[in-house]
Amino acid sequence: MKAIIYYFTGTGNSLAAAKKIAALLGDCELVPIASLQDTPGEITPAADRVGIVCPVYDAGIPVIVAEFARRLNLSRAGYVFGIVTLGGIGASALHQLNDLLRKRQDRGLDAAFVVKMPGNFPLVGKTAPWEKQQVILQTADACLMEIAGVAGA
């Protein structure tokens, strides 16, 4: 089954997550959401599985992802999942994404996942020491393997 993962990344955490999921799923195309920003009209993925991966910005999804979700036509998708990466709190961003998709069509996320990554917003807190970051990244990898098992089932 072909899959498409649309992603937006600010510092690279969401790109790393999208690449890992794509590799684990196989037969998966990675599409940067930013590359579709100037494409007019709706976006209809030609895939059975559709994923959206993005970071949490101020407890929500980034504006570019919200605008993308408002244009996404999921009528051909059999399974839709969302993944947010975050350094602290913000799982409510998945509710926001689901609500945006449902407003456009009678279809939202089939599954939603949170992947904790090392925090990288210095205005909120200090960056964790290197050793702690490595533990967070190992845990994130294990989480992504579980997500791929669910999304690929």
PyMOL CGO cylinders between C-alpha atoms (Angstrom):
from pymol import cmd
from pymol.cgo import CYLINDER

trace = [
    CYLINDER, 0.00, 0.00, 0.00, 1.42, 3.33, -1.00, 0.3, 1, 1, 1, 1, 1, 1,
    CYLINDER, 1.42, 3.33, -1.00, 1.76, 6.00, 1.65, 0.3, 1, 1, 1, 1, 1, 1,
    CYLINDER, 1.76, 6.00, 1.65, 2.40, 9.73, 1.53, 0.3, 1, 1, 1, 1, 1, 1,
    CYLINDER, 2.40, 9.73, 1.53, 3.72, 11.65, 4.47, 0.3, 1, 1, 1, 1, 1, 1,
    CYLINDER, 3.72, 11.65, 4.47, 3.32, 15.40, 4.36, 0.3, 1, 1, 1, 1, 1, 1,
    CYLINDER, 3.32, 15.40, 4.36, 5.63, 17.14, 6.77, 0.3, 1, 1, 1, 1, 1, 1,
    CYLINDER, 5.63, 17.14, 6.77, 6.58, 20.55, 8.05, 0.3, 1, 1, 1, 1, 1, 1,
    CYLINDER, 6.58, 20.55, 8.05, 9.72, 21.01, 10.09, 0.3, 1, 1, 1, 1, 1, 1,
    CYLINDER, 9.72, 21.01, 10.09, 11.23, 24.02, 11.78, 0.3, 1, 1, 1, 1, 1, 1,
    CYLINDER, 11.23, 24.02, 11.78, 14.38, 22.71, 13.43, 0.3, 1, 1, 1, 1, 1, 1,
    CYLINDER, 14.38, 22.71, 13.43, 14.55, 19.23, 11.93, 0.3, 1, 1, 1, 1, 1, 1,
    CYLINDER, 14.55, 19.23, 11.93, 12.78, 17.14, 14.59, 0.3, 1, 1, 1, 1, 1, 1,
    CYLINDER, 12.78, 17.14, 14.59, 9.66, 16.61, 12.49, 0.3, 1, 1, 1, 1, 1, 1,
    CYLINDER, 9.66, 16.61, 12.49, 11.71, 15.86, 9.37, 0.3, 1, 1, 1, 1, 1, 1,
    CYLINDER, 11.71, 15.86, 9.37, 13.66, 13.23, 11.31, 0.3, 1, 1, 1, 1, 1, 1,
    CYLINDER, 13.66, 13.23, 11.31, 10.40, 11.68, 12.52, 0.3, 1, 1, 1, 1, 1, 1,
    CYLINDER, 10.40, 11.68, 12.52, 8.88, 11.73, 9.01, 0.3, 1, 1, 1, 1, 1, 1,
    CYLINDER, 8.88, 11.73, 9.01, 11.99, 10.10, 7.50, 0.3, 1, 1, 1, 1, 1, 1,
    CYLINDER, 11.99, 10.10, 7.50, 12.01, 7.37, 10.15, 0.3, 1, 1, 1, 1, 1, 1,
    CYLINDER, 12.01, 7.37, 10.15, 8.31, 6.58, 9.66, 0.3, 1, 1, 1, 1, 1, 1,
    CYLINDER, 8.31, 6.58, 9.66, 8.71, 6.59, 5.86, 0.3, 1, 1, 1, 1, 1, 1,
    CYLINDER, 8.71, 6.59, 5.86, 11.65, 4.18, 6.05, 0.3, 1, 1, 1, 1, 1, 1,
    CYLINDER, 11.65, 4.18, 6.05, 9.75, 1.85, 8.37, 0.3, 1, 1, 1, 1, 1, 1,
    CYLINDER, 9.75, 1.85, 8.37, 6.56, 1.90, 6.27, 0.3, 1, 1, 1, 1, 1, 1,
    CYLINDER, 6.56, 1.90, 6.27, 8.27, 1.41, 2.91, 0.3, 1, 1, 1, 1, 1, 1,
    CYLINDER, 8.27, 1.41, 2.91, 6.70, 2.49, -0.41, 0.3, 1, 1, 1, 1, 1, 1,
    CYLINDER, 6.70, 2.49, -0.41, 6.29, 5.94, 1.07, 0.3, 1, 1, 1, 1, 1, 1,
    CYLINDER, 6.29, 5.94, 1.07, 6.71, 9.38, -0.46, 0.3, 1, 1, 1, 1, 1, 1,
    CYLINDER, 6.71, 9.38, -0.46, 7.82, 12.31, 1.69, 0.3, 1, 1, 1, 1, 1, 1,
    CYLINDER, 7.82, 12.31, 1.69, 6.35, 15.66, 0.67, 0.3, 1, 1, 1, 1, 1, 1,
    CYLINDER, 6.35, 15.66, 0.67, 7.32, 18.93, 2.36, 0.3, 1, 1, 1, 1, 1, 1,
    CYLINDER, 7.32, 18.93, 2.36, 4.20, 20.97, 3.09, 0.3, 1, 1, 1, 1, 1, 1,
    CYLINDER, 4.20, 20.97, 3.09, 6.16, 24.15, 2.28, 0.3, 1, 1, 1, 1, 1, 1,
    CYLINDER, 6.16, 24.15, 2.28, 6.59, 22.91, -1.31, 0.3, 1, 1, 1, 1, 1, 1,
    CYLINDER, 6.59, 22.91, -1.31, 2.80, 23.00, -1.78, 0.3, 1, 1, 1, 1, 1, 1,
    CYLINDER, 2.80, 23.00, -1.78, 2.26, 26.46, -0.35, 0.3, 1, 1, 1, 1, 1, 1,
    CYLINDER, 2.26, 26.46, -0.35, 2.01, 28.14, -3.78, 0.3, 1, 1, 1, 1, 1, 1,
    CYLINDER, 2.01, 28.14, -3.78, 0.12, 25.28, -5.44, 0.3, 1, 1, 1, 1, 1, 1,
    CYLINDER, 0.12, 25.28, -5.44, -3.45, 26.45, -6.13, 0.3, 1, 1, 1, 1, 1, 1,
    CYLINDER, -3.45, 26.45, -6.13, -6.57, 24.48, -5.26, 0.3, 1, 1, 1, 1, 1, 1,
    CYLINDER, -6.57, 24.48, -5.26, -7.13, 21.40, -3.23, 0.3, 1, 1, 1, 1, 1, 1,
    CYLINDER, -7.13, 21.40, -3.23, -4.56, 18.70, -2.64, 0.3, 1, 1, 1, 1, 1, 1,
    CYLINDER, -4.56, 18.70, -2.64, -5.70, 15.12, -3.20, 0.3, 1, 1, 1, 1, 1, 1,
    CYLINDER, -5.70, 15.12, -3.20, -3.10, 12.52, -2.28, 0.3, 1, 1, 1, 1, 1, 1,
    CYLINDER, -3.10, 12.52, -2.28, -2.90, 9.46, -4.50, 0.3, 1, 1, 1, 1, 1, 1,
    CYLINDER, -2.90, 9.46, -4.50, -2.19, 7.05, -1.67, 0.3, 1, 1, 1, 1, 1, 1,
    CYLINDER, -2.19, 7.05, -1.67, -4.05, 4.68, 0.63, 0.3, 1, 1, 1, 1, 1, 1,
    CYLINDER, -4.05, 4.68, 0.63, -2.20, 5.91, 3.72, 0.3, 1, 1, 1, 1, 1, 1,
    CYLINDER, -2.20, 5.91, 3.72, -1.69, 9.60, 4.43, 0.3, 1, 1, 1, 1, 1, 1,
    CYLINDER, -1.69, 9.60, 4.43, 0.36, 11.00, 7.28, 0.3, 1, 1, 1, 1, 1, 1,
    CYLINDER, 0.36, 11.00, 7.28, 0.88, 14.56, 8.48, 0.3, 1, 1, 1, 1, 1, 1,
    CYLINDER, 0.88, 14.56, 8.48, 3.93, 15.27, 10.64, 0.3, 1, 1, 1, 1, 1, 1,
    CYLINDER, 3.93, 15.27, 10.64, 4.66, 18.64, 12.21, 0.3, 1, 1, 1, 1, 1, 1,
    CYLINDER, 4.66, 18.64, 12.21, 5.97, 20.31, 15.34, 0.3, 1, 1, 1, 1, 1, 1,
    CYLINDER, 5.97, 20.31, 15.34, 3.84, 21.94, 18.00, 0.3, 1, 1, 1, 1, 1, 1,
    CYLINDER, 3.84, 21.94, 18.00, 4.04, 25.73, 17.93, 0.3, 1, 1, 1, 1, 1, 1,
    CYLINDER, 4.04, 25.73, 17.93, 2.55, 27.53, 20.91, 0.3, 1, 1, 1, 1, 1, 1,
    CYLINDER, 2.55, 27.53, 20.91, 0.34, 24.53, 21.81, 0.3, 1, 1, 1, 1, 1, 1,
    CYLINDER, 0.34, 24.53, 21.81, -1.05, 24.27, 18.27, 0.3, 1, 1, 1, 1, 1, 1,
    CYLINDER, -1.05, 24.27, 18.27, -0.07, 23.38, 14.75, 0.3, 1, 1, 1, 1, 1, 1,
    CYLINDER, -0.07, 23.38, 14.75, 1.95, 25.85, 12.67, 0.3, 1, 1, 1, 1, 1, 1,
    CYLINDER, 1.95, 25.85, 12.67, -0.08, 28.21, 10.45, 0.3, 1, 1, 1, 1, 1, 1,
    CYLINDER, -0.08, 28.21, 10.45, 1.38, 26.66, 7.28, 0.3, 1, 1, 1, 1, 1, 1,
    CYLINDER, 1.38, 26.66, 7.28, 0.09, 23.23, 8.40, 0.3, 1, 1, 1, 1, 1, 1,
    CYLINDER, 0.09, 23.23, 8.40, -3.36, 24.63, 9.22, 0.3, 1, 1, 1, 1, 1, 1,
    CYLINDER, -3.36, 24.63, 9.22, -3.57, 26.22, 5.75, 0.3, 1, 1, 1, 1, 1, 1,
    CYLINDER, -3.57, 26.22, 5.75, -2.47, 22.92, 4.18, 0.3, 1, 1, 1, 1, 1, 1,
    CYLINDER, -2.47, 22.92, 4.18, -5.08, 20.93, 6.16, 0.3, 1, 1, 1, 1, 1, 1,
    CYLINDER, -5.08, 20.93, 6.16, -7.82, 23.26, 4.93, 0.3, 1, 1, 1, 1, 1, 1,
    CYLINDER, -7.82, 23.26, 4.93, -6.92, 22.30, 1.32, 0.3, 1, 1, 1, 1, 1, 1,
    CYLINDER, -6.92, 22.30, 1.32, -6.39, 18.56, 1.84, 0.3, 1, 1, 1, 1, 1, 1,
    CYLINDER, -6.39, 18.56, 1.84, -8.94, 16.23, 0.21, 0.3, 1, 1, 1, 1, 1, 1,
    CYLINDER, -8.94, 16.23, 0.21, -8.82, 12.84, 1.92, 0.3, 1, 1, 1, 1, 1, 1,
    CYLINDER, -8.82, 12.84, 1.92, -11.60, 11.17, -0.09, 0.3, 1, 1, 1, 1, 1, 1,
    CYLINDER, -11.60, 11.17, -0.09, -9.19, 8.59, -1.57, 0.3, 1, 1, 1, 1, 1, 1,
    CYLINDER, -9.19, 8.59, -1.57, -7.31, 7.83, 1.64, 0.3, 1, 1, 1, 1, 1, 1,
    CYLINDER, -7.31, 7.83, 1.64, -8.07, 4.65, 3.53, 0.3, 1, 1, 1, 1, 1, 1,
    CYLINDER, -8.07, 4.65, 3.53, -6.10, 5.62, 6.63, 0.3, 1, 1, 1, 1, 1, 1,
    CYLINDER, -6.10, 5.62, 6.63, -4.99, 9.04, 7.87, 0.3, 1, 1, 1, 1, 1, 1,
    CYLINDER, -4.99, 9.04, 7.87, -2.63, 9.66, 10.76, 0.3, 1, 1, 1, 1, 1, 1,
    CYLINDER, -2.63, 9.66, 10.76, -1.07, 12.68, 12.39, 0.3, 1, 1, 1, 1, 1, 1,
    CYLINDER, -1.07, 12.68, 12.39, 2.15, 12.98, 14.35, 0.3, 1, 1, 1, 1, 1, 1,
    CYLINDER, 2.15, 12.98, 14.35, 3.25, 16.02, 16.32, 0.3, 1, 1, 1, 1, 1, 1,
    CYLINDER, 3.25, 16.02, 16.32, 6.74, 16.42, 17.70, 0.3, 1, 1, 1, 1, 1, 1,
    CYLINDER, 6.74, 16.42, 17.70, 7.18, 18.46, 20.84, 0.3, 1, 1, 1, 1, 1, 1,
    CYLINDER, 7.18, 18.46, 20.84, 9.62, 19.25, 23.58, 0.3, 1, 1, 1, 1, 1, 1,
    CYLINDER, 9.62, 19.25, 23.58, 7.05, 19.82, 26.30, 0.3, 1, 1, 1, 1, 1, 1,
    CYLINDER, 7.05, 19.82, 26.30, 3.27, 20.08, 26.08, 0.3, 1, 1, 1, 1, 1, 1,
    CYLINDER, 3.27, 20.08, 26.08, 0.90, 20.52, 23.17, 0.3, 1, 1, 1, 1, 1, 1,
    CYLINDER, 0.90, 20.52, 23.17, -0.85, 17.26, 22.28, 0.3, 1, 1, 1, 1, 1, 1,
    CYLINDER, -0.85, 17.26, 22.28, -3.95, 19.42, 21.77, 0.3, 1, 1, 1, 1, 1, 1,
    CYLINDER, -3.95, 19.42, 21.77, -2.38, 20.34, 18.41, 0.3, 1, 1, 1, 1, 1, 1,
    CYLINDER, -2.38, 20.34, 18.41, -3.65, 16.97, 17.16, 0.3, 1, 1, 1, 1, 1, 1,
    CYLINDER, -3.65, 16.97, 17.16, -7.21, 17.94, 18.08, 0.3, 1, 1, 1, 1, 1, 1,
    CYLINDER, -7.21, 17.94, 18.08, -6.74, 21.17, 16.13, 0.3, 1, 1, 1, 1, 1, 1,
    CYLINDER, -6.74, 21.17, 16.13, -5.51, 19.24, 13.08, 0.3, 1, 1, 1, 1, 1, 1,
    CYLINDER, -5.51, 19.24, 13.08, -8.37, 16.75, 13.31, 0.3, 1, 1, 1, 1, 1, 1,
    CYLINDER, -8.37, 16.75, 13.31, -10.94, 19.54, 13.63, 0.3, 1, 1, 1, 1, 1, 1,
    CYLINDER, -10.94, 19.54, 13.63, -9.55, 21.35, 10.56, 0.3, 1, 1, 1, 1, 1, 1,
    CYLINDER, -9.55, 21.35, 10.56, -9.75, 18.17, 8.48, 0.3, 1, 1, 1, 1, 1, 1,
    CYLINDER, -9.75, 18.17, 8.48, -13.30, 17.43, 9.67, 0.3, 1, 1, 1, 1, 1, 1,
    CYLINDER, -13.30, 17.43, 9.67, -14.51, 20.95, 8.86, 0.3, 1, 1, 1, 1, 1, 1,
    CYLINDER, -14.51, 20.95, 8.86, -13.50, 20.50, 5.23, 0.3, 1, 1, 1, 1, 1, 1,
    CYLINDER, -13.50, 20.50, 5.23, -14.88, 17.00, 4.81, 0.3, 1, 1, 1, 1, 1, 1,
    CYLINDER, -14.88, 17.00, 4.81, -16.53, 14.36, 6.90, 0.3, 1, 1, 1, 1, 1, 1,
    CYLINDER, -16.53, 14.36, 6.90, -13.15, 12.80, 7.55, 0.3, 1, 1, 1, 1, 1, 1,
    CYLINDER, -13.15, 12.80, 7.55, -10.50, 13.34, 10.17, 0.3, 1, 1, 1, 1, 1, 1,
    CYLINDER, -10.50, 13.34, 10.17, -7.57, 11.46, 11.61, 0.3, 1, 1, 1, 1, 1, 1,
    CYLINDER, -7.57, 11.46, 11.61, -7.82, 7.71, 12.11, 0.3, 1, 1, 1, 1, 1, 1,
    CYLINDER, -7.82, 7.71, 12.11, -4.91, 7.87, 14.56, 0.3, 1, 1, 1, 1, 1, 1,
    CYLINDER, -4.91, 7.87, 14.56, -2.93, 10.58, 16.29, 0.3, 1, 1, 1, 1, 1, 1,
    CYLINDER, -2.93, 10.58, 16.29, 0.49, 10.35, 17.91, 0.3, 1, 1, 1, 1, 1, 1,
    CYLINDER, 0.49, 10.35, 17.91, 2.82, 12.48, 20.00, 0.3, 1, 1, 1, 1, 1, 1,
    CYLINDER, 2.82, 12.48, 20.00, 6.60, 12.08, 19.79, 0.3, 1, 1, 1, 1, 1, 1,
    CYLINDER, 6.60, 12.08, 19.79, 8.63, 13.81, 22.45, 0.3, 1, 1, 1, 1, 1, 1,
    CYLINDER, 8.63, 13.81, 22.45, 11.87, 15.27, 21.14, 0.3, 1, 1, 1, 1, 1, 1,
    CYLINDER, 11.87, 15.27, 21.14, 14.58, 17.35, 22.79, 0.3, 1, 1, 1, 1, 1, 1,
    CYLINDER, 14.58, 17.35, 22.79, 13.26, 20.83, 23.52, 0.3, 1, 1, 1, 1, 1, 1,
    CYLINDER, 13.26, 20.83, 23.52, 14.80, 23.49, 21.33, 0.3, 1, 1, 1, 1, 1, 1,
    CYLINDER, 14.80, 23.49, 21.33, 12.94, 26.69, 22.14, 0.3, 1, 1, 1, 1, 1, 1,
    CYLINDER, 12.94, 26.69, 22.14, 15.24, 28.59, 24.51, 0.3, 1, 1, 1, 1, 1, 1,
    CYLINDER, 15.24, 28.59, 24.51, 12.59, 31.14, 25.46, 0.3, 1, 1, 1, 1, 1, 1,
    CYLINDER, 12.59, 31.14, 25.46, 10.65, 28.38, 27.22, 0.3, 1, 1, 1, 1, 1, 1,
    CYLINDER, 10.65, 28.38, 27.22, 13.49, 26.53, 28.92, 0.3, 1, 1, 1, 1, 1, 1,
    CYLINDER, 13.49, 26.53, 28.92, 17.07, 25.38, 28.84, 0.3, 1, 1, 1, 1, 1, 1,
    CYLINDER, 17.07, 25.38, 28.84, 18.23, 22.80, 26.37, 0.3, 1, 1, 1, 1, 1, 1,
    CYLINDER, 18.23, 22.80, 26.37, 18.69, 19.43, 28.05, 0.3, 1, 1, 1, 1, 1, 1,
    CYLINDER, 18.69, 19.43, 28.05, 22.23, 18.12, 28.55, 0.3, 1, 1, 1, 1, 1, 1,
    CYLINDER, 22.23, 18.12, 28.55, 23.61, 15.97, 25.71, 0.3, 1, 1, 1, 1, 1, 1,
    CYLINDER, 23.61, 15.97, 25.71, 23.18, 12.69, 27.62, 0.3, 1, 1, 1, 1, 1, 1,
    CYLINDER, 23.18, 12.69, 27.62, 19.52, 13.44, 28.35, 0.3, 1, 1, 1, 1, 1, 1,
    CYLINDER, 19.52, 13.44, 28.35, 18.92, 14.41, 24.72, 0.3, 1, 1, 1, 1, 1, 1,
    CYLINDER, 18.92, 14.41, 24.72, 20.28, 11.02, 23.63, 0.3, 1, 1, 1, 1, 1, 1,
    CYLINDER, 20.28, 11.02, 23.63, 17.84, 9.24, 25.94, 0.3, 1, 1, 1, 1, 1, 1,
    CYLINDER, 17.84, 9.24, 25.94, 14.96, 11.35, 24.57, 0.3, 1, 1, 1, 1, 1, 1,
    CYLINDER, 14.96, 11.35, 24.57, 16.00, 10.51, 20.99, 0.3, 1, 1, 1, 1, 1, 1,
    CYLINDER, 16.00, 10.51, 20.99, 16.24, 6.78, 21.75, 0.3, 1, 1, 1, 1, 1, 1,
    CYLINDER, 16.24, 6.78, 21.75, 12.78, 6.89, 23.28, 0.3, 1, 1, 1, 1, 1, 1,
    CYLINDER, 12.78, 6.89, 23.28, 11.51, 8.80, 20.22, 0.3, 1, 1, 1, 1, 1, 1,
    CYLINDER, 11.51, 8.80, 20.22, 12.93, 6.13, 17.91, 0.3, 1, 1, 1, 1, 1, 1,
    CYLINDER, 12.93, 6.13, 17.91, 11.15, 3.40, 19.87, 0.3, 1, 1, 1, 1, 1, 1,
    CYLINDER, 11.15, 3.40, 19.87, 7.92, 5.41, 19.75, 0.3, 1, 1, 1, 1, 1, 1,
    CYLINDER, 7.92, 5.41, 19.75, 8.25, 5.89, 15.97, 0.3, 1, 1, 1, 1, 1, 1,
    CYLINDER, 8.25, 5.89, 15.97, 8.74, 2.13, 15.52, 0.3, 1, 1, 1, 1, 1, 1,
    CYLINDER, 8.74, 2.13, 15.52, 5.48, 1.55, 17.40, 0.3, 1, 1, 1, 1, 1, 1,
    CYLINDER, 5.48, 1.55, 17.40, 3.70, 4.19, 15.32, 0.3, 1, 1, 1, 1, 1, 1,
    CYLINDER, 3.70, 4.19, 15.32, 4.93, 2.59, 12.09, 0.3, 1, 1, 1, 1, 1, 1,
    CYLINDER, 4.93, 2.59, 12.09, 3.56, -0.73, 13.29, 0.3, 1, 1, 1, 1, 1, 1,
    CYLINDER, 3.56, -0.73, 13.29, 0.13, 0.82, 13.80, 0.3, 1, 1, 1, 1, 1, 1,
    CYLINDER, 0.13, 0.82, 13.80, 0.20, 3.00, 10.65, 0.3, 1, 1, 1, 1, 1, 1,
    CYLINDER, 0.20, 3.00, 10.65, 1.48, 0.17, 8.49, 0.3, 1, 1, 1, 1, 1, 1,
    CYLINDER, 1.48, 0.17, 8.49, -0.97, -2.45, 9.75, 0.3, 1, 1, 1, 1, 1, 1,
]
cmd.load_cgo(trace, "trace")
